[in-house]
Amino acid sequence: MFWGQAEGSRPLPGRCAAIIVVTIGGVAVGRYPMLHMNRATIALTGATILLFRPSIPHFPNPTQAWLTLAMATTLAGNLTLLGSVANLIVAETARRRGVTLSFTEYLKAGPLITAASLLLGIVWLSQV
């Protein structure tokens, strides 16, 4: 069971639509200057909650739906260098040690890391 739906009731792409929306929406956080990062993250997370709040209680397992939404909004930050403050901290630490991690360089691994993390999260949550 995933998002509380009966097994076989939806193909995987249908069940993952919210995760995809949240992940792509997370890229928007990276468009804000660093000073506004926390406000942008709060705004995006708040908007996501408001968007999905009316439909989640209608799932047979609302708790699992909320857990899935929380997972997706958390892991979406791995998509770009600017998607998470933790990514910026690592990049700054690397820079001080002589390693340059550019936005473009991060994009070589970020989408793969995000996809793998979300896939593992989906599998794990489907077993819970």
C-alpha positions, 0 to 999 in steps of 0.5 A: 500500500502506498499513500493508503491506496489499495494495491494495484489501484493506481500505476506507479506514476499516478501514485508518485504525482505529488512527489514529482510536483513537490520535487520540481517545486523545490527547485523554486527555492533555489531561485531566491537569494541566500538571505531569503532561503528560509522564508522561501522554504517555509513558503514552499512547504506551506504552499504544498501543505495547503495544496494537499491538505484538503485531499489527504484526509480522503486517503484510506491512510492519511498518516502515510500520505503525510509521511510521503509528503514530508519525505518528498519535500525534504528530499527534494532539496537534493535536486540542486545545490541551492535547494538545501542549506546543507548543500550550501554548507558542504559546498562552502566547506569544500571551497575552504579546502580548495575544492570548487563545487559549482551549480553546474557540477552539482547538477551532474549528481543532484538529480540522480541523488534525488531520484535514488533517495525518492525511490528508496523512500517510496519503497520504504514507505510502501512497506510501512 
